[in-house]
């Protein structure tokens, strides 16, 4: 089971977003049979089987094991991932293009960048998984409190200079291209303001 799976096809997205099927996917983080699921969610076994076949057809559910009871074989299924993210490509063929937005300080530009990140990394991760490799990635996630707009602008200038310096130092025209995205946005009010730790994660090919 993957940690996160990016759904790229509209049909798969529709299947995953259906309320009943979404509930079944959530339940199937722990493998179960159709009979076990039916008892757990209070839906008839035939109806559960119908939804499971649709989810399996889109690769959202996979066979975990088969159990034999006399002459009967019981299929035990599990979700293909612990959680799912729907790619913008599944919603519209004309997904937002950050290059089409000249205002790089706008929320629209940031959202378009995030959408492209999901599309690109989702497709790359799927291909890497199919070939048995890990996708080389670097992620930095932190929080910072600015006392004023002037501090925020000064930080942006310093960060830009630092990134440009590092890019110039390590870039090679014949190297493997990587995309680097640096973004900042205000935290939602529901997010605890007290957490200030920095989280960094990397994945490298073997």
Beta strands, then each sheet from edge to edge (+ up, - down):
strand 1: 2-7
strand 2: 32-33
strand 3: 61-69
strand 4: 72-79
strand 5: 81-86
strand 6: 137-141
strand 7: 199-203
sheet 1: 1+ 5+
sheet 2: 2+ 4- 3+
sheet 3: 6+ 7-
end
